[in-house]
């Protein structure tokens, strides 16, 4: 049975481990070590290395309980098709009919309203997203440059201490 293990005090390193019964008692071995984000590719690799039962859904659920970000499969083709359909590019009607037929039979989750607002970025490449981010940063730089300088009170580096002796009433 596979499980997640947090390494170190900082909690940024994790392992997917597998427990085994041996003659000397239960032991565990590391299937995969990772930092930060658990990806679909890492799950496939850990499943390939596992000797026993490997329940990927249980691991993903446990990762979410522990607050570990989980990155779903890339689905590059689906994202590209979504981008083309959203852009209004012409597609073969026969292929679209087949696609609709398979989508009707597939398990589908309702998209949250926040995703509908950013759907145009679903099929965007990293270069396009980076260019948009740089554009936004340039706009904010221009906004800040047009504002008057703000004066801040200079803060002392350390808190003040008073060393006066208190007079004790006799």
Backbone bond lengths (Angstrom), bond angles and torsions (degrees), N, CA, C in turn:
res aa  C-N    CA-C-N  psi(-1)  N-CA   C-N-CA  omega(-1)  CA-C   N-CA-C  phi
1 X - - - 1.456 - - 1.519 108.83 -
2 X 1.308 117.98 130.17 1.465 123.03 -178.51 1.525 109.81 -89.71
3 X 1.340 115.15 147.85 1.466 121.00 178.71 1.521 109.14 -149.26
4 X 1.343 115.83 166.50 1.462 122.08 178.78 1.513 109.80 -98.22
5 X 1.330 115.73 142.78 1.453 122.05 179.84 1.522 108.24 -133.34
6 X 1.333 116.60 130.82 1.463 121.74 179.46 1.530 108.29 -93.86
7 X 1.334 116.41 127.69 1.467 120.77 -179.99 1.514 109.85 -103.81
8 X 1.310 115.87 144.38 1.454 120.95 173.45 1.510 113.14 75.97
9 X 1.321 114.23 163.95 1.462 120.66 -178.71 1.521 111.89 -75.83
10 X 1.328 117.20 -31.67 1.471 120.29 -177.09 1.527 111.32 -68.31
11 X 1.328 117.75 -29.48 1.459 120.65 176.60 1.506 115.15 80.69
12 X 1.334 118.57 13.79 1.461 120.44 -179.45 1.522 111.59 -93.50
13 X 1.321 117.68 -11.03 1.456 121.56 179.85 1.523 109.12 -107.77
14 X 1.324 114.79 136.37 1.456 120.30 -178.65 1.511 109.63 -134.86
15 X 1.315 115.64 160.00 1.458 121.98 175.12 1.512 109.16 -133.70
16 X 1.320 115.54 145.13 1.450 121.41 167.21 1.520 104.33 -98.36
17 X 1.322 115.90 117.78 1.451 121.23 -175.48 1.524 109.74 -118.35
18 X 1.332 114.92 162.16 1.449 121.46 179.18 1.516 108.29 -129.37
19 X 1.323 117.07 132.33 1.458 120.50 177.72 1.523 109.62 -93.21
20 X 1.339 114.61 142.66 1.458 121.25 -179.09 1.523 108.79 -134.86
21 X 1.324 116.32 150.17 1.454 120.86 172.62 1.524 107.94 -96.96
22 X 1.323 115.53 126.48 1.458 121.00 178.30 1.523 108.71 -122.44
23 X 1.331 116.52 176.67 1.461 120.74 178.02 1.522 111.07 -63.24
24 X 1.319 117.04 -30.54 1.462 121.85 -178.15 1.528 111.98 -91.27
25 X 1.305 117.98 7.17 1.453 121.42 178.91 1.519 111.67 113.21
26 X 1.324 117.11 -175.97 1.466 120.11 -178.13 1.528 111.69 -69.80
27 X 1.291 115.43 139.84 1.465 122.66 177.97 1.518 107.79 -134.88
28 X 1.337 115.91 159.56 1.464 119.35 173.99 1.512 108.55 -129.24
29 X 1.299 114.62 149.46 1.468 119.89 177.95 1.514 108.54 -132.08
30 X 1.322 115.25 149.38 1.459 121.58 -177.71 1.522 109.91 -80.78
31 X 1.306 115.47 125.96 1.463 120.81 174.45 1.521 110.66 -89.36
32 X 1.347 115.96 -38.44 1.459 120.30 -177.37 1.522 109.57 -162.39
33 X 1.318 116.60 138.42 1.467 121.71 174.30 1.532 107.90 -110.30
34 X 1.335 115.91 141.53 1.467 119.48 179.35 1.513 109.69 -149.07
35 X 1.333 114.95 164.04 1.465 122.83 178.22 1.517 109.16 -118.91
36 X 1.315 115.70 136.05 1.461 121.31 168.98 1.504 116.82 73.38
37 X 1.324 118.34 -78.96 1.465 122.96 -170.34 1.522 110.09 -111.69
38 X 1.320 115.85 134.93 1.463 121.69 175.19 1.526 107.83 -93.20
39 X 1.329 116.82 119.66 1.462 121.13 -177.24 1.522 111.22 -104.73
40 X 1.314 115.33 164.60 1.465 122.16 178.34 1.532 110.07 -63.38
41 X 1.310 117.19 -39.63 1.462 121.35 -179.58 1.528 111.20 -63.56
42 X 1.343 116.85 -38.72 1.460 120.58 177.47 1.526 110.35 -65.04
43 X 1.316 117.15 -39.25 1.464 120.16 178.54 1.536 110.64 -64.10
44 X 1.324 116.79 -40.25 1.466 119.98 178.07 1.520 110.79 -63.41
45 X 1.326 116.90 -42.71 1.463 121.12 179.51 1.525 111.26 -64.33
46 X 1.322 117.94 -43.76 1.463 121.55 178.59 1.530 110.20 -64.62
47 X 1.315 117.71 -39.89 1.462 121.19 177.31 1.512 112.48 -64.18
48 X 1.330 116.32 -34.84 1.467 120.75 177.89 1.524 110.48 -67.72
49 X 1.329 117.38 -36.90 1.463 121.53 -177.95 1.527 113.58 -80.86
50 X 1.329 117.34 -18.30 1.468 120.90 -175.87 1.520 110.76 -67.52
51 X 1.326 115.20 140.95 1.461 120.73 177.17 1.523 110.93 -94.12
52 X 1.308 116.45 -30.51 1.459 121.54 -177.35 1.510 111.48 -104.22
53 X 1.343 114.27 -153.49 1.467 120.86 -179.16 1.527 109.24 -71.46
54 X 1.324 116.66 135.54 1.465 121.97 -179.07 1.517 108.04 -128.28
55 X 1.331 116.85 109.24 1.460 122.21 -178.87 1.527 108.86 -104.56
56 X 1.321 116.35 98.13 1.462 121.20 -176.49 1.524 111.31 -66.05
57 X 1.324 118.42 -37.18 1.469 120.93 -179.55 1.528 111.41 -64.02
58 X 1.320 116.13 -40.05 1.471 119.34 178.54 1.527 110.44 -66.01
59 X 1.335 117.34 -38.06 1.469 120.44 178.14 1.524 111.56 -65.87
60 X 1.318 117.00 -40.84 1.466 120.50 178.88 1.525 109.93 -65.32
61 X 1.334 116.59 -41.95 1.466 119.55 178.36 1.525 110.59 -62.89
62 X 1.320 117.72 -42.07 1.464 121.48 179.16 1.531 110.82 -66.72
63 X 1.320 117.16 -38.29 1.463 120.44 177.60 1.518 110.61 -61.46
64 X 1.308 117.25 -41.68 1.466 120.34 178.66 1.524 111.10 -66.88
65 X 1.341 117.54 -35.80 1.467 120.61 176.19 1.525 111.31 -63.06
66 X 1.336 116.25 -37.34 1.459 121.23 -179.52 1.527 112.77 -81.17
67 X 1.323 117.00 -5.78 1.459 120.55 179.88 1.513 113.41 83.32
68 X 1.326 117.54 18.37 1.461 121.49 177.68 1.525 107.97 -84.54
69 X 1.336 118.32 125.01 1.468 119.20 177.76 1.522 111.06 -64.53
70 X 1.328 116.59 137.95 1.460 122.39 -179.77 1.518 107.91 -117.96
71 X 1.328 116.34 123.35 1.465 121.23 178.57 1.520 108.91 -97.82
72 X 1.337 118.20 119.91 1.465 121.04 -179.10 1.525 110.87 -70.29
73 X 1.341 117.47 171.57 1.469 119.98 178.32 1.521 111.32 -56.24
74 X 1.320 115.59 151.16 1.464 121.42 -174.19 1.532 112.65 -64.41
75 X 1.328 118.69 -41.88 1.467 122.48 -178.75 1.527 111.66 50.21
76 X 1.316 116.14 49.50 1.471 120.60 -176.55 1.532 112.54 -58.05
77 X 1.329 115.32 -39.34 1.460 118.55 -177.85 1.533 110.91 -66.38
78 X 1.327 115.99 -42.70 1.466 119.87 -179.57 1.522 109.88 -65.60
79 X 1.326 116.60 -41.96 1.460 120.19 179.03 1.532 110.87 -63.82
80 X 1.332 116.75 -40.76 1.457 120.28 177.95 1.521 111.96 -63.97
81 X 1.341 116.72 -42.64 1.460 120.64 178.10 1.525 111.00 -63.43
82 X 1.335 116.76 -41.67 1.465 120.48 177.31 1.525 111.18 -60.06
83 X 1.328 116.00 -42.26 1.462 120.12 179.98 1.533 110.57 -64.03
84 X 1.342 116.73 -41.28 1.465 120.09 179.20 1.531 111.38 -65.51
85 X 1.328 116.56 -44.17 1.465 119.53 -179.95 1.517 111.10 -65.36
86 X 1.315 117.05 -39.25 1.465 120.82 179.66 1.530 110.94 -66.77
87 X 1.348 116.34 -33.54 1.463 120.54 179.89 1.531 111.56 -77.80
88 X 1.335 117.18 -8.76 1.462 120.11 177.88 1.510 113.93 81.63
89 X 1.320 117.95 20.87 1.455 120.44 178.75 1.525 109.69 -70.99
90 X 1.322 115.73 143.45 1.462 121.43 -177.38 1.523 110.02 -69.28
91 X 1.328 115.88 136.87 1.463 122.13 177.96 1.511 108.68 -130.12
92 X 1.310 116.07 159.96 1.452 122.04 179.01 1.528 109.39 -68.02
93 X 1.347 118.27 122.01 1.468 120.38 -177.59 1.527 113.32 -61.06
94 X 1.324 117.60 -31.99 1.467 120.25 179.23 1.530 109.80 -65.95
95 X 1.336 116.19 -44.22 1.462 119.92 178.80 1.527 111.26 -65.61
96 X 1.333 116.83 -37.33 1.457 119.80 177.32 1.530 111.13 -65.09
97 X 1.338 116.97 -36.86 1.468 120.60 176.76 1.515 111.45 -64.60
98 X 1.345 116.41 -41.96 1.465 119.77 177.23 1.533 110.75 -65.22
99 X 1.313 115.73 -39.98 1.461 120.37 178.87 1.525 110.48 -62.38
100 X 1.327 116.84 -43.37 1.473 120.53 178.59 1.528 110.54 -62.40
101 X 1.329 116.16 -39.48 1.461 120.48 -179.87 1.533 110.46 -62.55
102 X 1.332 117.80 -44.52 1.463 120.80 179.96 1.528 111.74 -71.19
103 X 1.318 116.59 -34.22 1.461 119.58 179.09 1.527 111.53 -69.64
104 X 1.323 117.00 -32.99 1.460 119.52 177.44 1.526 111.31 -65.01
105 X 1.339 116.58 -32.17 1.464 121.03 -179.32 1.529 112.68 -85.08
106 X 1.332 117.28 -16.95 1.467 120.81 -175.99 1.517 111.76 -81.56
107 X 1.324 114.90 156.72 1.462 120.67 174.85 1.526 108.04 -75.91
108 X 1.325 116.26 123.70 1.460 121.38 -174.17 1.521 109.01 -124.64
109 X 1.325 115.76 138.82 1.461 121.16 175.68 1.524 108.75 -105.45
110 X 1.307 116.19 144.98 1.461 121.39 178.68 1.527 109.31 -69.29
111 X 1.316 116.53 131.09 1.464 121.37 -179.73 1.521 109.62 -75.74
112 X 1.337 117.20 134.98 1.471 118.81 176.77 1.527 110.45 -67.33
113 X 1.332 117.82 152.90 1.468 120.13 -177.83 1.526 112.51 -60.40
114 X 1.333 117.65 -29.04 1.472 119.87 179.62 1.525 111.00 -64.99
115 X 1.342 116.80 -33.72 1.453 120.32 -179.23 1.522 111.11 -69.91
116 X 1.315 117.26 -34.53 1.466 120.08 179.28 1.526 110.96 -62.23
117 X 1.336 117.21 -32.18 1.460 120.44 -179.49 1.521 112.37 -70.04
118 X 1.329 117.47 -27.80 1.462 120.74 -176.67 1.530 111.84 -113.67
119 X 1.320 116.86 20.11 1.467 120.91 -176.46 1.517 113.13 -60.26
120 X 1.320 117.81 -26.47 1.468 119.47 179.89 1.521 112.20 -66.88
121 X 1.327 117.09 -18.71 1.467 120.20 -179.87 1.516 112.74 -93.39
122 X 1.336 118.30 -2.22 1.456 120.96 -177.45 1.517 110.87 -62.17
123 X 1.301 118.81 -43.13 1.451 121.39 -178.17 1.515 114.16 -96.16
124 X 1.321 117.64 7.50 1.464 120.46 -177.21 1.527 111.07 -74.81
125 X 1.316 115.16 144.81 1.465 120.07 178.41 1.525 109.67 -79.78
126 X 1.321 115.22 168.62 1.464 120.09 178.67 1.528 110.70 -63.16
127 X 1.328 117.25 -33.03 1.459 120.62 179.34 1.529 110.92 -66.82
128 X 1.331 116.53 -42.14 1.470 120.06 178.65 1.525 111.18 -65.70
129 X 1.317 116.66 -41.04 1.466 119.99 178.30 1.519 110.83 -65.51
130 X 1.331 116.09 -39.68 1.462 119.99 178.13 1.518 112.14 -64.67
131 X 1.331 116.88 -41.15 1.465 120.28 178.17 1.526 111.10 -63.38
132 X 1.333 116.92 -40.30 1.462 120.09 178.05 1.522 111.19 -65.13
133 X 1.324 116.80 -40.54 1.460 120.49 178.95 1.525 111.09 -64.60
134 X 1.327 116.84 -42.75 1.472 119.44 177.68 1.524 110.75 -62.63
135 X 1.335 117.19 -38.20 1.454 120.36 176.57 1.524 112.33 -62.16
136 X 1.336 116.65 -42.57 1.462 120.50 177.70 1.529 111.30 -64.15
137 X 1.311 116.45 -39.36 1.467 119.40 178.68 1.523 111.47 -65.54
138 X 1.334 116.83 -37.33 1.467 119.75 176.53 1.529 110.82 -64.36
139 X 1.315 117.19 -40.46 1.467 120.64 178.44 1.523 110.12 -62.26
140 X 1.321 117.68 -46.01 1.466 119.49 179.82 1.518 111.19 -64.54
141 X 1.324 118.14 -35.85 1.468 120.38 176.01 1.532 110.81 -62.04
142 X 1.316 116.71 -40.58 1.465 119.70 179.06 1.522 111.39 -67.56
143 X 1.308 117.37 -38.66 1.468 120.58 178.30 1.523 110.19 -63.63
144 X 1.319 116.10 -45.99 1.471 120.00 -179.57 1.523 110.75 -64.54
145 X 1.336 117.62 -36.44 1.458 121.00 -178.99 1.529 111.96 -66.74
146 X 1.319 118.34 -26.14 1.468 120.65 -178.70 1.529 112.69 -83.66
147 X 1.298 118.08 -13.02 1.463 121.32 -178.12 1.524 110.05 -81.98
148 X 1.324 115.72 152.27 1.456 120.46 175.56 1.518 109.83 -68.14
149 X 1.317 114.67 154.15 1.458 119.81 178.43 1.520 109.12 -65.20
150 X 1.291 115.93 138.63 1.452 121.17 179.93 1.527 108.30 -102.08
151 X 1.321 115.95 133.61 1.453 119.67 178.86 1.516 109.25 -94.04
152 X 1.298 114.51 131.30 1.450 120.79 178.39 1.518 109.21 -113.43
153 X 1.299 116.31 143.76 1.442 120.98 175.67 1.523 108.13 -73.62
154 X 1.296 114.91 132.63 1.452 119.30 -178.75 1.528 109.39 -70.55
155 X 1.286 116.54 129.39 1.454 121.19 -179.71 1.517 109.83 -95.70
156 X 1.298 115.10 145.75 1.467 119.06 175.54 1.512 108.11 -76.81
157 X 1.327 115.56 152.36 1.455 119.71 -177.70 1.519 112.06 -72.09
158 X 1.326 116.38 -34.76 1.459 120.25 -177.19 1.516 109.66 -126.33
159 X 1.301 117.44 152.62 1.464 118.77 177.55 1.524 110.73 -67.25
160 X 1.308 116.46 150.28 1.458 121.28 179.87 1.527 110.12 -77.82
161 X 1.326 114.53 140.38 1.461 120.58 175.58 1.522 108.16 -120.63
162 X 1.285 116.44 141.00 1.463 120.73 176.50 1.513 107.51 -108.25
163 X 1.319 114.48 131.04 1.451 117.87 -176.03 1.528 112.79 -110.85
164 X 1.296 118.13 15.88 1.457 121.27 176.60 1.527 110.42 -64.86
165 X 1.303 113.42 139.78 1.465 117.01 176.81 1.512 108.41 -81.95
166 X 1.267 114.92 139.41 1.463 118.62 176.63 1.521 109.57 -82.55
167 X 1.290 112.91 139.14 1.470 117.40 177.47 1.517 108.66 -82.03
168 X 1.249 113.50 128.58 1.458 119.20 -179.48 1.506 107.45 -93.00
169 X 1.298 116.05 128.38 1.469 120.07 179.79 1.526 108.69 -73.11
170 X 1.279 114.60 128.00 1.466 118.68 -177.42 1.503 113.02 -93.85
